[in-house]
Amino acid sequence: MEKRTEQIAVRITPETKKLLKIEAEKLDWTIAKLSERILREWTENIGKSKKGGAINFIIQKNNNIKIGE
């Protein structure tokens, strides 16, 4: 595994943080570890889709987003 040395800061809602905490605790992980895993898996799969990168990922994961309606 590649050494993790880079850092980013992301502002999130309290609701998102709460959900990340719940999911991290299920795995006995930290929120940072869970967030890194989510981002790593997304970046590893971004080249496999020909339908539009990040916005396609968000739309697939969030049924509340309606574009063009």
Stockholm file with secondary structure:
# STOCKHOLM 1.0

chainA/1-69         MEKRTEQIAVRITPETKKLLKIEAEKLDWTIAKLSERILREWTENIGKSKKGGAINFIIQKNNNIKIGE
#=GR chainA/1-69 SS CCCCCCCCCCCCCHHHHHHHHHHHHHHTCCHHHHHHHHHHHHHHHGGGCSSCHHHHHHHHHCTTCCCCC
#=GC SS_cons        CCCCCCCCCCCCCHHHHHHHHHHHHHHTCCHHHHHHHHHHHHHHHGGGCSSCHHHHHHHHHCTTCCCCC
//
